[in-house]
Amino acid sequence: MVHRVAGVHGGKHQTNGVDIRTGNKAIEIKVTSNDLNNAVSQLKSSRKPCKYVATPLPLREKALRLTRGTGIGVMDGNGKIVKRCRSR
């Protein structure tokens, strides 16, 4: 899933910090419910203007709830934007 999303958005998979960085986006890939809880706090520390969490379909509703009011967007497992980020 990481390489698919990175390919769609023209980014590279990172071993440190957020999973994928592009020119103006920071993208966290989360595939379990427990990991999803940490995504918002990890993305808040990124300096990129647009932040996203990418999740598989079963976690989409939880991701939308957790990111409500944060400015963080949500993507599906293929990199399709479900909820746009609110960039600074």
Secondary structure, DSSP 8 states (H G I E B T S, - for coil): -HHHHHHHHT-EE-SSSSSEE-SSEEEEE--SHHHHHHHHHHHHT---SEEEEE--GGGHHHHHHHHTTTT-EEE-TTS-EEE-----
